[in-house]
């Protein structure tokens, strides 16, 4: 009986873990307009949905004033509670966003 209960719990935990992986908000690199590559991503944060819309509507401008894994929102200076992922076409563009 115990073996029967463990399997569904294990499967559910795998499904939940897989669903927490964030996809990039963009399909083209913010610097080169080339298609992004799966491994070339950085995470950023903003305080709310409105700031998320501002950031994603003009990623190159947002990246000029924000570093990856930021703790405060670049627009409001409030704590960054909404995290999102930005994709890049190559390590060169990814490095450009990190510096």
C-alpha positions in Angstrom: 0.0 0.0 0.0 2.8 2.4 0.9 4.5 1.9 -2.5 1.4 2.8 -4.3 1.2 6.2 -2.6 4.8 7.1 -3.0 4.8 7.0 -6.8 2.0 9.6 -7.4 3.7 12.0 -5.0 7.0 11.5 -6.7 5.5 12.1 -10.2 3.6 15.2 -9.0 6.8 16.7 -7.5 8.6 16.2 -10.8 5.8 17.9 -12.7 5.8 20.9 -10.3 9.5 21.3 -10.5 9.5 21.3 -14.3 6.7 23.9 -14.4 8.7 26.4 -12.4 11.4 26.8 -15.2 10.9 30.2 -16.8 11.1 30.7 -20.5 12.7 33.9 -21.9 10.3 36.8 -22.5 11.9 37.4 -25.9 12.5 35.2 -29.0 15.2 37.5 -30.6 18.3 38.9 -29.0 17.8 42.4 -27.7 21.2 43.4 -29.2 21.5 41.6 -32.5 17.9 40.6 -33.4 19.2 37.0 -34.0 17.3 34.1 -32.6 18.1 33.4 -28.9 19.9 30.2 -27.8 18.6 28.1 -24.9 21.6 28.3 -22.6 22.2 32.0 -23.1 19.9 33.5 -20.6 19.9 35.9 -17.6 17.3 36.6 -14.9 16.1 40.1 -14.0 13.6 41.4 -11.6 11.0 44.2 -11.4 8.5 45.1 -8.7 5.2 44.7 -10.5 3.4 43.8 -13.7 3.4 47.4 -14.9 7.2 47.6 -14.7 7.4 44.1 -16.3 5.5 45.5 -19.3 7.8 48.5 -19.5 10.9 46.3 -19.3 9.8 43.8 -21.9 8.5 46.5 -24.3 12.0 47.9 -24.6 14.6 45.4 -23.5 17.7 47.1 -24.8 16.9 50.2 -22.8 16.1 48.2 -19.7 19.3 46.3 -20.0 21.3 49.5 -20.1 20.3 50.4 -16.6 19.8 47.0 -14.9 22.2 44.2 -13.9 21.2 40.5 -13.8 19.7 39.2 -10.5 18.9 42.7 -9.4 17.3 43.1 -6.0 15.5 46.4 -6.7 13.3 47.5 -9.6 15.0 49.9 -12.0 11.9 51.9 -12.4 10.5 52.3 -8.9 13.5 51.3 -6.6 11.1 49.0 -4.8 12.1 45.3 -4.1 12.2 43.2 -7.2 9.4 40.6 -6.7 8.6 39.6 -10.2 11.4 37.7 -11.9 11.8 37.2 -15.7 14.3 35.7 -18.0 15.9 37.4 -21.0 17.5 35.3 -23.8 20.5 36.2 -25.9 22.0 34.8 -29.2 25.5 34.3 -27.9 27.8 34.6 -24.9 29.1 37.9 -26.2 25.6 39.5 -26.0 25.0 37.9 -22.7 28.2 39.3 -21.4 27.3 42.7 -22.7 24.1 42.6 -20.6 26.1 41.5 -17.5 28.6 44.3 -17.6 
